[in-house]
Amino acid sequence: MKPTNKKPVQSVNRIKECYFCINGLTDIDYKDTRTMQKFLSGYGKILPHRRTGNCIKHQRKLSLAIKRARLMALIPFVAK
């Protein structure tokens, strides 16, 4: 076998901070669709806290708010 000359890829791991803790937001309103769009993927799925940097407490509240907004037809279930 030939030895490969590929260098290992180094990723920059920065500590992500919770958006809601930084801005001092205690309540996550299901009617605030602009804020919730930041935490949805291009397909409309809820992004995990590892990717968004939210703390567990706010991630749970965010997911409940997104689900409520979907039921009220403020946010689509599936994006095109």
mmCIF file of the N, C-alpha and C atoms, coordinates in Angstrom:
data_MODEL
# 
_entry.id   MODEL 
# 
loop_
_atom_site.group_PDB 
_atom_site.id 
_atom_site.type_symbol 
_atom_site.label_atom_id 
_atom_site.label_alt_id 
_atom_site.label_comp_id 
_atom_site.label_asym_id 
_atom_site.label_entity_id 
_atom_site.label_seq_id 
_atom_site.pdbx_PDB_ins_code 
_atom_site.Cartn_x 
_atom_site.Cartn_y 
_atom_site.Cartn_z 
_atom_site.occupancy 
_atom_site.B_iso_or_equiv 
_atom_site.pdbx_formal_charge 
_atom_site.auth_seq_id 
_atom_site.auth_comp_id 
_atom_site.auth_asym_id 
_atom_site.auth_atom_id 
_atom_site.pdbx_PDB_model_num 
ATOM 1   N N  . MET A 1 1  ? 0.833   -1.187 0.000  1.00 0.00 ? 1  MET A N  1 
ATOM 2   C CA . MET A 1 1  ? 0.000   0.000  0.000  1.00 0.00 ? 1  MET A CA 1 
ATOM 3   C C  . MET A 1 1  ? 0.871   1.242  0.000  1.00 0.00 ? 1  MET A C  1 
ATOM 4   N N  . LYS A 1 2  ? 0.401   2.228  -0.737 1.00 0.00 ? 2  LYS A N  1 
ATOM 5   C CA . LYS A 1 2  ? 1.120   3.490  -0.780 1.00 0.00 ? 2  LYS A CA 1 
ATOM 6   C C  . LYS A 1 2  ? 0.765   4.340  0.429  1.00 0.00 ? 2  LYS A C  1 
ATOM 7   N N  . PRO A 1 3  ? 1.740   5.028  0.978  1.00 0.00 ? 3  PRO A N  1 
ATOM 8   C CA . PRO A 1 3  ? 1.397   5.939  2.079  1.00 0.00 ? 3  PRO A CA 1 
ATOM 9   C C  . PRO A 1 3  ? 0.682   7.175  1.511  1.00 0.00 ? 3  PRO A C  1 
ATOM 10  N N  . THR A 1 4  ? -0.303  7.618  2.221  1.00 0.00 ? 4  THR A N  1 
ATOM 11  C CA . THR A 1 4  ? -1.045  8.799  1.770  1.00 0.00 ? 4  THR A CA 1 
ATOM 12  C C  . THR A 1 4  ? -0.428  10.056 2.353  1.00 0.00 ? 4  THR A C  1 
ATOM 13  N N  . ASN A 1 5  ? -0.501  11.100 1.608  1.00 0.00 ? 5  ASN A N  1 
ATOM 14  C CA . ASN A 1 5  ? 0.069   12.374 2.032  1.00 0.00 ? 5  ASN A CA 1 
ATOM 15  C C  . ASN A 1 5  ? -1.005  13.326 2.531  1.00 0.00 ? 5  ASN A C  1 
ATOM 16  N N  . LYS A 1 6  ? -2.153  12.809 2.834  1.00 0.00 ? 6  LYS A N  1 
ATOM 17  C CA . LYS A 1 6  ? -3.238  13.671 3.297  1.00 0.00 ? 6  LYS A CA 1 
ATOM 18  C C  . LYS A 1 6  ? -2.999  14.076 4.745  1.00 0.00 ? 6  LYS A C  1 
ATOM 19  N N  . LYS A 1 7  ? -3.167  15.357 4.987  1.00 0.00 ? 7  LYS A N  1 
ATOM 20  C CA . LYS A 1 7  ? -3.025  15.864 6.344  1.00 0.00 ? 7  LYS A CA 1 
ATOM 21  C C  . LYS A 1 7  ? -4.372  15.766 7.051  1.00 0.00 ? 7  LYS A C  1 
ATOM 22  N N  . PRO A 1 8  ? -4.363  15.494 8.331  1.00 0.00 ? 8  PRO A N  1 
ATOM 23  C CA . PRO A 1 8  ? -5.642  15.435 9.047  1.00 0.00 ? 8  PRO A CA 1 
ATOM 24  C C  . PRO A 1 8  ? -6.292  16.822 9.093  1.00 0.00 ? 8  PRO A C  1 
ATOM 25  N N  . VAL A 1 9  ? -7.586  16.826 8.934  1.00 0.00 ? 9  VAL A N  1 
ATOM 26  C CA . VAL A 1 9  ? -8.333  18.078 8.941  1.00 0.00 ? 9  VAL A CA 1 
ATOM 27  C C  . VAL A 1 9  ? -8.573  18.497 10.378 1.00 0.00 ? 9  VAL A C  1 
ATOM 28  N N  . GLN A 1 10 ? -8.186  19.727 10.688 1.00 0.00 ? 10 GLN A N  1 
ATOM 29  C CA . GLN A 1 10 ? -8.401  20.242 12.031 1.00 0.00 ? 10 GLN A CA 1 
ATOM 30  C C  . GLN A 1 10 ? -9.623  21.138 12.014 1.00 0.00 ? 10 GLN A C  1 
ATOM 31  N N  . SER A 1 11 ? -10.549 20.852 12.871 1.00 0.00 ? 11 SER A N  1 
ATOM 32  C CA . SER A 1 11 ? -11.738 21.694 12.948 1.00 0.00 ? 11 SER A CA 1 
ATOM 33  C C  . SER A 1 11 ? -11.573 22.686 14.093 1.00 0.00 ? 11 SER A C  1 
ATOM 34  N N  . VAL A 1 12 ? -12.135 23.836 13.899 1.00 0.00 ? 12 VAL A N  1 
ATOM 35  C CA . VAL A 1 12 ? -12.074 24.868 14.921 1.00 0.00 ? 12 VAL A CA 1 
ATOM 36  C C  . VAL A 1 12 ? -13.281 24.681 15.825 1.00 0.00 ? 12 VAL A C  1 
ATOM 37  N N  . ASN A 1 13 ? -13.031 24.217 17.025 1.00 0.00 ? 13 ASN A N  1 
ATOM 38  C CA . ASN A 1 13 ? -14.112 24.011 17.977 1.00 0.00 ? 13 ASN A CA 1 
ATOM 39  C C  . ASN A 1 13 ? -14.218 25.228 18.874 1.00 0.00 ? 13 ASN A C  1 
ATOM 40  N N  . ARG A 1 14 ? -15.240 26.016 18.635 1.00 0.00 ? 14 ARG A N  1 
ATOM 41  C CA . ARG A 1 14 ? -15.459 27.163 19.503 1.00 0.00 ? 14 ARG A CA 1 
ATOM 42  C C  . ARG A 1 14 ? -16.646 26.856 20.394 1.00 0.00 ? 14 ARG A C  1 
ATOM 43  N N  . ILE A 1 15 ? -16.621 27.403 21.558 1.00 0.00 ? 15 ILE A N  1 
ATOM 44  C CA . ILE A 1 15 ? -17.704 27.172 22.499 1.00 0.00 ? 15 ILE A CA 1 
ATOM 45  C C  . ILE A 1 15 ? -18.882 28.038 22.085 1.00 0.00 ? 15 ILE A C  1 
ATOM 46  N N  . LYS A 1 16 ? -19.995 27.384 21.800 1.00 0.00 ? 16 LYS A N  1 
ATOM 47  C CA . LYS A 1 16 ? -21.193 28.108 21.412 1.00 0.00 ? 16 LYS A CA 1 
ATOM 48  C C  . LYS A 1 16 ? -21.964 28.457 22.671 1.00 0.00 ? 16 LYS A C  1 
ATOM 49  N N  . GLU A 1 17 ? -22.505 29.645 22.681 1.00 0.00 ? 17 GLU A N  1 
ATOM 50  C CA . GLU A 1 17 ? -23.236 30.098 23.851 1.00 0.00 ? 17 GLU A CA 1 
ATOM 51  C C  . GLU A 1 17 ? -24.717 30.167 23.528 1.00 0.00 ? 17 GLU A C  1 
ATOM 52  N N  . CYS A 1 18 ? -25.522 30.000 24.535 1.00 0.00 ? 18 CYS A N  1 
ATOM 53  C CA . CYS A 1 18 ? -26.969 29.990 24.371 1.00 0.00 ? 18 CYS A CA 1 
ATOM 54  C C  . CYS A 1 18 ? -27.451 31.385 23.967 1.00 0.00 ? 18 CYS A C  1 
ATOM 55  N N  . TYR A 1 19 ? -28.191 31.451 22.875 1.00 0.00 ? 19 TYR A N  1 
ATOM 56  C CA . TYR A 1 19 ? -28.718 32.716 22.358 1.00 0.00 ? 19 TYR A CA 1 
ATOM 57  C C  . TYR A 1 19 ? -29.641 33.373 23.373 1.00 0.00 ? 19 TYR A C  1 
ATOM 58  N N  . PHE A 1 20 ? -30.437 32.582 24.054 1.00 0.00 ? 20 PHE A N  1 
ATOM 59  C CA . PHE A 1 20 ? -31.436 33.115 24.983 1.00 0.00 ? 20 PHE A CA 1 
ATOM 60  C C  . PHE A 1 20 ? -30.804 33.557 26.298 1.00 0.00 ? 20 PHE A C  1 
ATOM 61  N N  . CYS A 1 21 ? -29.770 32.861 26.756 1.00 0.00 ? 21 CYS A N  1 
ATOM 62  C CA . CYS A 1 21 ? -29.071 33.263 27.982 1.00 0.00 ? 21 CYS A CA 1 
ATOM 63  C C  . CYS A 1 21 ? -28.293 34.559 27.765 1.00 0.00 ? 21 CYS A C  1 
ATOM 64  N N  . ILE A 1 22 ? -27.662 34.697 26.608 1.00 0.00 ? 22 ILE A N  1 
ATOM 65  C CA . ILE A 1 22 ? -26.873 35.894 26.318 1.00 0.00 ? 22 ILE A CA 1 
ATOM 66  C C  . ILE A 1 22 ? -27.762 37.128 26.246 1.00 0.00 ? 22 ILE A C  1 
ATOM 67  N N  . ASN A 1 23 ? -28.914 36.996 25.582 1.00 0.00 ? 23 ASN A N  1 
ATOM 68  C CA . ASN A 1 23 ? -29.808 38.138 25.391 1.00 0.00 ? 23 ASN A CA 1 
ATOM 69  C C  . ASN A 1 23 ? -30.770 38.341 26.551 1.00 0.00 ? 23 ASN A C  1 
ATOM 70  N N  . GLY A 1 24 ? -30.722 37.487 27.552 1.00 0.00 ? 24 GLY A N  1 
ATOM 71  C CA . GLY A 1 24 ? -31.567 37.646 28.732 1.00 0.00 ? 24 GLY A CA 1 
ATOM 72  C C  . GLY A 1 24 ? -33.033 37.352 28.485 1.00 0.00 ? 24 GLY A C  1 
ATOM 73  N N  . LEU A 1 25 ? -33.325 36.504 27.504 1.00 0.00 ? 25 LEU A N  1 
ATOM 74  C CA . LEU A 1 25 ? -34.711 36.142 27.207 1.00 0.00 ? 25 LEU A CA 1 
ATOM 75  C C  . LEU A 1 25 ? -35.116 34.964 28.088 1.00 0.00 ? 25 LEU A C  1 
ATOM 76  N N  . THR A 1 26 ? -36.172 35.135 28.869 1.00 0.00 ? 26 THR A N  1 
ATOM 77  C CA . THR A 1 26 ? -36.623 34.053 29.737 1.00 0.00 ? 26 THR A CA 1 
ATOM 78  C C  . THR A 1 26 ? -37.753 33.266 29.093 1.00 0.00 ? 26 THR A C  1 
ATOM 79  N N  . ASP A 1 27 ? -38.651 33.952 28.409 1.00 0.00 ? 27 ASP A N  1 
ATOM 80  C CA . ASP A 1 27 ? -39.776 33.278 27.764 1.00 0.00 ? 27 ASP A CA 1 
ATOM 81  C C  . ASP A 1 27 ? -39.550 33.216 26.262 1.00 0.00 ? 27 ASP A C  1 
ATOM 82  N N  . ILE A 1 28 ? -39.860 32.071 25.695 1.00 0.00 ? 28 ILE A N  1 
ATOM 83  C CA . ILE A 1 28 ? -39.778 31.896 24.252 1.00 0.00 ? 28 ILE A CA 1 
ATOM 84  C C  . ILE A 1 28 ? -41.210 31.844 23.741 1.00 0.00 ? 28 ILE A C  1 
ATOM 85  N N  . ASP A 1 29 ? -41.586 32.840 22.958 1.00 0.00 ? 29 ASP A N  1 
ATOM 86  C CA . ASP A 1 29 ? -42.962 32.965 22.497 1.00 0.00 ? 29 ASP A CA 1 
ATOM 87  C C  . ASP A 1 29 ? -43.124 32.244 21.161 1.00 0.00 ? 29 ASP A C  1 
ATOM 88  N N  . TYR A 1 30 ? -44.189 31.476 21.026 1.00 0.00 ? 30 TYR A N  1 
ATOM 89  C CA . TYR A 1 30 ? -44.420 30.741 19.789 1.00 0.00 ? 30 TYR A CA 1 
ATOM 90  C C  . TYR A 1 30 ? -44.809 31.667 18.639 1.00 0.00 ? 30 TYR A C  1 
ATOM 91  N N  . LYS A 1 31 ? -45.194 32.896 18.945 1.00 0.00 ? 31 LYS A N  1 
ATOM 92  C CA . LYS A 1 31 ? -45.580 33.851 17.904 1.00 0.00 ? 31 LYS A CA 1 
ATOM 93  C C  . LYS A 1 31 ? -44.380 34.587 17.313 1.00 0.00 ? 31 LYS A C  1 
ATOM 94  N N  . ASP A 1 32 ? -43.215 34.438 17.928 1.00 0.00 ? 32 ASP A N  1 
ATOM 95  C CA . ASP A 1 32 ? -41.997 35.088 17.443 1.00 0.00 ? 32 ASP A CA 1 
ATOM 96  C C  . ASP A 1 32 ? -41.317 34.173 16.424 1.00 0.00 ? 32 ASP A C  1 
ATOM 97  N N  . THR A 1 33 ? -41.823 34.195 15.209 1.00 0.00 ? 33 THR A N  1 
ATOM 98  C CA . THR A 1 33 ? -41.335 33.259 14.194 1.00 0.00 ? 33 THR A CA 1 
ATOM 99  C C  . THR A 1 33 ? -39.949 33.622 13.674 1.00 0.00 ? 33 THR A C  1 
ATOM 100 N N  . ARG A 1 34 ? -39.583 34.892 13.709 1.00 0.00 ? 34 ARG A N  1 
ATOM 101 C CA . ARG A 1 34 ? -38.251 35.288 13.221 1.00 0.00 ? 34 ARG A CA 1 
ATOM 102 C C  . ARG A 1 34 ? -37.145 34.660 14.059 1.00 0.00 ? 34 ARG A C  1 
ATOM 103 N N  . THR A 1 35 ? -37.335 34.664 15.358 1.00 0.00 ? 35 THR A N  1 
ATOM 104 C CA . THR A 1 35 ? -36.325 34.066 16.233 1.00 0.00 ? 35 THR A CA 1 
ATOM 105 C C  . THR A 1 35 ? -36.264 32.558 16.028 1.00 0.00 ? 35 THR A C  1 
ATOM 106 N N  . MET A 1 36 ? -37.420 31.940 15.877 1.00 0.00 ? 36 MET A N  1 
ATOM 107 C CA . MET A 1 36 ? -37.447 30.486 15.740 1.00 0.00 ? 36 MET A CA 1 
ATOM 108 C C  . MET A 1 36 ? -36.883 30.015 14.404 1.00 0.00 ? 36 MET A C  1 
ATOM 109 N N  . GLN A 1 37 ? -36.949 30.839 13.363 1.00 0.00 ? 37 GLN A N  1 
ATOM 110 C CA . GLN A 1 37 ? -36.406 30.450 12.063 1.00 0.00 ? 37 GLN A CA 1 
ATOM 111 C C  . GLN A 1 37 ? -34.890 30.234 12.122 1.00 0.00 ? 37 GLN A C  1 
ATOM 112 N N  . LYS A 1 38 ? -34.214 30.890 13.063 1.00 0.00 ? 38 LYS A N  1 
ATOM 113 C CA . LYS A 1 38 ? -32.766 30.729 13.205 1.00 0.00 ? 38 LYS A CA 1 
ATOM 114 C C  . LYS A 1 38 ? -32.391 29.322 13.650 1.00 0.00 ? 38 LYS A C  1 
ATOM 115 N N  . PHE A 1 39 ? -33.324 28.649 14.293 1.00 0.00 ? 39 PHE A N  1 
ATOM 116 C CA . PHE A 1 39 ? -33.040 27.341 14.872 1.00 0.00 ? 39 PHE A CA 1 
ATOM 117 C C  . PHE A 1 39 ? -33.683 26.206 14.083 1.00 0.00 ? 39 PHE A C  1 
ATOM 118 N N  . LEU A 1 40 ? -34.069 26.484 12.832 1.00 0.00 ? 40 LEU A N  1 
ATOM 119 C CA . LEU A 1 40 ? -34.623 25.470 11.945 1.00 0.00 ? 40 LEU A CA 1 
ATOM 120 C C  . LEU A 1 40 ? -33.667 25.250 10.781 1.00 0.00 ? 40 LEU A C  1 
ATOM 121 N N  . SER A 1 41 ? -33.617 24.015 10.291 1.00 0.00 ? 41 SER A N  1 
ATOM 122 C CA . SER A 1 41 ? -32.777 23.726 9.133  1.00 0.00 ? 41 SER A CA 1 
ATOM 123 C C  . SER A 1 41 ? -33.488 24.204 7.870  1.00 0.00 ? 41 SER A C  1 
ATOM 124 N N  . GLY A 1 42 ? -32.837 24.038 6.745  1.00 0.00 ? 42 GLY A N  1 
ATOM 125 C CA . GLY A 1 42 ? -33.431 24.421 5.471  1.00 0.00 ? 42 GLY A CA 1 
ATOM 126 C C  . GLY A 1 42 ? -34.666 23.612 5.132  1.00 0.00 ? 42 GLY A C  1 
ATOM 127 N N  . TYR A 1 43 ? -34.767 22.429 5.715  1.00 0.00 ? 43 TYR A N  1 
ATOM 128 C CA . TYR A 1 43 ? -35.923 21.569 5.477  1.00 0.00 ? 43 TYR A CA 1 
ATOM 129 C C  . TYR A 1 43 ? -37.016 21.752 6.516  1.00 0.00 ? 43 TYR A C  1 
ATOM 130 N N  . GLY A 1 44 ? -36.778 22.619 7.486  1.00 0.00 ? 44 GLY A N  1 
ATOM 131 C CA . GLY A 1 44 ? -37.787 22.878 8.508  1.00 0.00 ? 44 GLY A CA 1 
ATOM 132 C C  . GLY A 1 44 ? -37.641 22.030 9.757  1.00 0.00 ? 44 GLY A C  1 
ATOM 133 N N  . LYS A 1 45 ? -36.542 21.303 9.884  1.00 0.00 ? 45 LYS A N  1 
ATOM 134 C CA . LYS A 1 45 ? -36.325 20.482 11.074 1.00 0.00 ? 45 LYS A CA 1 
ATOM 135 C C  . LYS A 1 45 ? -35.699 21.322 12.182 1.00 0.00 ? 45 LYS A C  1 
ATOM 136 N N  . ILE A 1 46 ? -35.982 20.948 13.419 1.00 0.00 ? 46 ILE A N  1 
ATOM 137 C CA . ILE A 1 46 ? -35.405 21.639 14.568 1.00 0.00 ? 46 ILE A CA 1 
ATOM 138 C C  . ILE A 1 46 ? -33.950 21.197 14.713 1.00 0.00 ? 46 ILE A C  1 
ATOM 139 N N  . LEU A 1 47 ? -33.048 22.172 14.763 1.00 0.00 ? 47 LEU A N  1 
ATOM 140 C CA . LEU A 1 47 ? -31.627 21.858 14.895 1.00 0.00 ? 47 LEU A CA 1 
ATOM 141 C C  . LEU A 1 47 ? -31.308 21.452 16.333 1.00 0.00 ? 47 LEU A C  1 
ATOM 142 N N  . PRO A 1 48 ? -30.380 20.510 16.530 1.00 0.00 ? 48 PRO A N  1 
ATOM 143 C CA . PRO A 1 48 ? -30.034 20.081 17.884 1.00 0.00 ? 48 PRO A CA 1 
ATOM 144 C C  . PRO A 1 48 ? -29.232 21.145 18.629 1.00 0.00 ? 48 PRO A C  1 
ATOM 145 N N  . HIS A 1 49 ? -29.220 21.038 19.940 1.00 0.00 ? 49 HIS A N  1 
ATOM 146 C CA . HIS A 1 49 ? -28.528 22.035 20.759 1.00 0.00 ? 49 HIS A CA 1 
ATOM 147 C C  . HIS A 1 49 ? -27.021 22.004 20.546 1.00 0.00 ? 49 HIS A C  1 
ATOM 148 N N  . ARG A 1 50 ? -26.482 20.871 20.115 1.00 0.00 ? 50 ARG A N  1 
ATOM 149 C CA . ARG A 1 50 ? -25.042 20.802 19.833 1.00 0.00 ? 50 ARG A CA 1 
ATOM 150 C C  . ARG A 1 50 ? -24.673 21.725 18.676 1.00 0.00 ? 50 ARG A C  1 
ATOM 151 N N  . ARG A 1 51 ? -25.595 21.905 17.768 1.00 0.00 ? 51 ARG A N  1 
ATOM 152 C CA . ARG A 1 51 ? -25.329 22.734 16.589 1.00 0.00 ? 51 ARG A CA 1 
ATOM 153 C C  . ARG A 1 51 ? -25.664 24.200 16.829 1.00 0.00 ? 51 ARG A C  1 
ATOM 154 N N  . THR A 1 52 ? -26.707 24.466 17.596 1.00 0.00 ? 52 THR A N  1 
ATOM 155 C CA . THR A 1 52 ? -27.125 25.849 17.824 1.00 0.00 ? 52 THR A CA 1 
ATOM 156 C C  . THR A 1 52 ? -26.417 26.479 19.010 1.00 0.00 ? 52 THR A C  1 
ATOM 157 N N  . GLY A 1 53 ? -25.985 25.655 19.971 1.00 0.00 ? 53 GLY A N  1 
ATOM 158 C CA . GLY A 1 53 ? -25.309 26.178 21.146 1.00 0.00 ? 53 GLY A CA 1 
ATOM 159 C C  . GLY A 1 53 ? -26.249 26.520 22.281 1.00 0.00 ? 53 GLY A C  1 
ATOM 160 N N  . ASN A 1 54 ? -27.533 26.236 22.128 1.00 0.00 ? 54 ASN A N  1 
ATOM 161 C CA . ASN A 1 54 ? -28.489 26.526 23.197 1.00 0.00 ? 54 ASN A CA 1 
ATOM 162 C C  . ASN A 1 54 ? -28.271 25.592 24.378 1.00 0.00 ? 54 ASN A C  1 
ATOM 163 N N  . CYS A 1 55 ? -28.598 26.105 25.574 1.00 0.00 ? 55 CYS A N  1 
ATOM 164 C CA . CYS A 1 55 ? -28.550 25.235 26.746 1.00 0.00 ? 55 CYS A CA 1 
ATOM 165 C C  . CYS A 1 55 ? -29.775 24.314 26.691 1.00 0.00 ? 55 CYS A C  1 
ATOM 166 N N  . ILE A 1 56 ? -29.746 23.267 27.485 1.00 0.00 ? 56 ILE A N  1 
ATOM 167 C CA . ILE A 1 56 ? -30.802 22.258 27.443 1.00 0.00 ? 56 ILE A CA 1 
ATOM 168 C C  . ILE A 1 56 ? -32.155 22.861 27.815 1.00 0.00 ? 56 ILE A C  1 
ATOM 169 N N  . LYS A 1 57 ? -32.159 23.713 28.813 1.00 0.00 ? 57 LYS A N  1 
ATOM 170 C CA . LYS A 1 57 ? -33.408 24.324 29.283 1.00 0.00 ? 57 LYS A CA 1 
ATOM 171 C C  . LYS A 1 57 ? -34.088 25.116 28.167 1.00 0.00 ? 57 LYS A C  1 
ATOM 172 N N  . HIS A 1 58 ? -33.322 25.950 27.489 1.00 0.00 ? 58 HIS A N  1 
ATOM 173 C CA . HIS A 1 58 ? -33.905 26.766 26.430 1.00 0.00 ? 58 HIS A CA 1 
ATOM 174 C C  . HIS A 1 58 ? -34.180 25.948 25.168 1.00 0.00 ? 58 HIS A C  1 
ATOM 175 N N  . GLN A 1 59 ? -33.425 24.892 24.935 1.00 0.00 ? 59 GLN A N  1 
ATOM 176 C CA . GLN A 1 59 ? -33.675 24.043 23.772 1.00 0.00 ? 59 GLN A CA 1 
ATOM 177 C C  . GLN A 1 59 ? -35.028 23.346 23.908 1.00 0.00 ? 59 GLN A C  1 
ATOM 178 N N  . ARG A 1 60 ? -35.356 22.901 25.113 1.00 0.00 ? 60 ARG A N  1 
ATOM 179 C CA . ARG A 1 60 ? -36.661 22.264 25.335 1.00 0.00 ? 60 ARG A CA 1 
ATOM 180 C C  . ARG A 1 60 ? -37.793 23.257 25.124 1.00 0.00 ? 60 ARG A C  1 
ATOM 181 N N  . LYS A 1 61 ? -37.630 24.472 25.680 1.00 0.00 ? 61 LYS A N  1 
ATOM 182 C CA . LYS A 1 61 ? -38.659 25.498 25.506 1.00 0.00 ? 61 LYS A CA 1 
ATOM 183 C C  . LYS A 1 61 ? -38.794 25.893 24.038 1.00 0.00 ? 61 LYS A C  1 
ATOM 184 N N  . LEU A 1 62 ? -37.674 25.958 23.343 1.00 0.00 ? 62 LEU A N  1 
ATOM 185 C CA . LEU A 1 62 ? -37.686 26.319 21.935 1.00 0.00 ? 62 LEU A CA 1 
ATOM 186 C C  . LEU A 1 62 ? -38.412 25.264 21.104 1.00 0.00 ? 62 LEU A C  1 
ATOM 187 N N  . SER A 1 63 ? -38.148 23.993 21.375 1.00 0.00 ? 63 SER A N  1 
ATOM 188 C CA . SER A 1 63 ? -38.799 22.939 20.601 1.00 0.00 ? 63 SER A CA 1 
ATOM 189 C C  . SER A 1 63 ? -40.303 22.928 20.843 1.00 0.00 ? 63 SER A C  1 
ATOM 190 N N  . LEU A 1 64 ? -40.733 23.185 22.079 1.00 0.00 ? 64 LEU A N  1 
ATOM 191 C CA . LEU A 1 64 ? -42.173 23.275 22.350 1.00 0.00 ? 64 LEU A CA 1 
ATOM 192 C C  . LEU A 1 64 ? -42.795 24.465 21.630 1.00 0.00 ? 64 LEU A C  1 
ATOM 193 N N  . ALA A 1 65 ? -42.097 25.593 21.609 1.00 0.00 ? 65 ALA A N  1 
ATOM 194 C CA . ALA A 1 65 ? -42.618 26.785 20.930 1.00 0.00 ? 65 ALA A CA 1 
ATOM 195 C C  . ALA A 1 65 ? -42.712 26.553 19.424 1.00 0.00 ? 65 ALA A C  1 
ATOM 196 N N  . ILE A 1 66 ? -41.731 25.877 18.846 1.00 0.00 ? 66 ILE A N  1 
ATOM 197 C CA . ILE A 1 66 ? -41.762 25.590 17.408 1.00 0.00 ? 66 ILE A CA 1 
ATOM 198 C C  . ILE A 1 66 ? -42.917 24.650 17.086 1.00 0.00 ? 66 ILE A C  1 
ATOM 199 N N  . LYS A 1 67 ? -43.129 23.646 17.924 1.00 0.00 ? 67 LYS A N  1 
ATOM 200 C CA . LYS A 1 67 ? -44.231 22.707 17.687 1.00 0.00 ? 67 LYS A CA 1 
ATOM 201 C C  . LYS A 1 67 ? -45.585 23.394 17.808 1.00 0.00 ? 67 LYS A C  1 
ATOM 202 N N  . ARG A 1 68 ? -45.715 24.318 18.758 1.00 0.00 ? 68 ARG A N  1 
ATOM 203 C CA . ARG A 1 68 ? -46.959 25.080 18.883 1.00 0.00 ? 68 ARG A CA 1 
ATOM 204 C C  . ARG A 1 68 ? -47.178 25.969 17.666 1.00 0.00 ? 68 ARG A C  1 
ATOM 205 N N  . ALA A 1 69 ? -46.110 26.609 17.207 1.00 0.00 ? 69 ALA A N  1 
ATOM 206 C CA . ALA A 1 69 ? -46.222 27.486 16.038 1.00 0.00 ? 69 ALA A CA 1 
ATOM 207 C C  . ALA A 1 69 ? -46.585 26.691 14.786 1.00 0.00 ? 69 ALA A C  1 
ATOM 208 N N  . ARG A 1 70 ? -46.102 25.468 14.687 1.00 0.00 ? 70 ARG A N  1 
ATOM 209 C CA . ARG A 1 70 ? -46.472 24.622 13.549 1.00 0.00 ? 70 ARG A CA 1 
ATOM 210 C C  . ARG A 1 70 ? -47.953 24.274 13.590 1.00 0.00 ? 70 ARG A C  1 
ATOM 211 N N  . LEU A 1 71 ? -48.455 23.948 14.780 1.00 0.00 ? 71 LEU A N  1 
ATOM 212 C CA . LEU A 1 71 ? -49.874 23.610 14.903 1.00 0.00 ? 71 LEU A CA 1 
ATOM 213 C C  . LEU A 1 71 ? -50.771 24.808 14.616 1.00 0.00 ? 71 LEU A C  1 
ATOM 214 N N  . MET A 1 72 ? -50.293 26.012 14.920 1.00 0.00 ? 72 MET A N  1 
ATOM 215 C CA . MET A 1 72 ? -51.059 27.235 14.652 1.00 0.00 ? 72 MET A CA 1 
ATOM 216 C C  . MET A 1 72 ? -50.835 27.735 13.224 1.00 0.00 ? 72 MET A C  1 
ATOM 217 N N  . ALA A 1 73 ? -50.063 27.019 12.435 1.00 0.00 ? 73 ALA A N  1 
ATOM 218 C CA . ALA A 1 73 ? -49.767 27.335 11.034 1.00 0.00 ? 73 ALA A CA 1 
ATOM 219 C C  . ALA A 1 73 ? -48.970 28.630 10.887 1.00 0.00 ? 73 ALA A C  1 
ATOM 220 N N  . LEU A 1 74 ? -48.144 28.961 11.876 1.00 0.00 ? 74 LEU A N  1 
ATOM 221 C CA . LEU A 1 74 ? -47.259 30.116 11.765 1.00 0.00 ? 74 LEU A CA 1 
ATOM 222 C C  . LEU A 1 74 ? -45.945 29.738 11.085 1.00 0.00 ? 74 LEU A C  1 
ATOM 223 N N  . ILE A 1 75 ? -45.546 28.482 11.263 1.00 0.00 ? 75 ILE A N  1 
ATOM 224 C CA . ILE A 1 75 ? -44.340 27.940 10.644 1.00 0.00 ? 75 ILE A CA 1 
ATOM 225 C C  . ILE A 1 75 ? -44.760 26.677 9.897  1.00 0.00 ? 75 ILE A C  1 
ATOM 226 N N  . PRO A 1 76 ? -44.278 26.473 8.672  1.00 0.00 ? 76 PRO A N  1 
ATOM 227 C CA . PRO A 1 76 ? -44.644 25.246 7.953  1.00 0.00 ? 76 PRO A CA 1 
ATOM 228 C C  . PRO A 1 76 ? -43.965 24.012 8.568  1.00 0.00 ? 76 PRO A C  1 
ATOM 229 N N  . PHE A 1 77 ? -44.627 22.873 8.450  1.00 0.00 ? 77 PHE A N  1 
ATOM 230 C CA . PHE A 1 77 ? -44.038 21.626 8.935  1.00 0.00 ? 77 PHE A CA 1 
ATOM 231 C C  . PHE A 1 77 ? -42.834 21.237 8.079  1.00 0.00 ? 77 PHE A C  1 
ATOM 232 N N  . VAL A 1 78 ? -42.954 21.432 6.768  1.00 0.00 ? 78 VAL A N  1 
ATOM 233 C CA . VAL A 1 78 ? -41.886 21.083 5.838  1.00 0.00 ? 78 VAL A CA 1 
ATOM 234 C C  . VAL A 1 78 ? -41.639 22.277 4.934  1.00 0.00 ? 78 VAL A C  1 
ATOM 235 N N  . ALA A 1 79 ? -40.383 22.683 4.812  1.00 0.00 ? 79 ALA A N  1 
ATOM 236 C CA . ALA A 1 79 ? -40.036 23.782 3.912  1.00 0.00 ? 79 ALA A CA 1 
ATOM 237 C C  . ALA A 1 79 ? -39.700 23.212 2.540  1.00 0.00 ? 79 ALA A C  1 
ATOM 238 N N  . LYS A 1 80 ? -39.938 23.979 1.517  1.00 0.00 ? 80 LYS A N  1 
ATOM 239 C CA . LYS A 1 80 ? -39.646 23.503 0.159  1.00 0.00 ? 80 LYS A CA 1 
ATOM 240 C C  . LYS A 1 80 ? -38.208 23.714 -0.195 1.00 0.00 ? 80 LYS A C  1 
# 
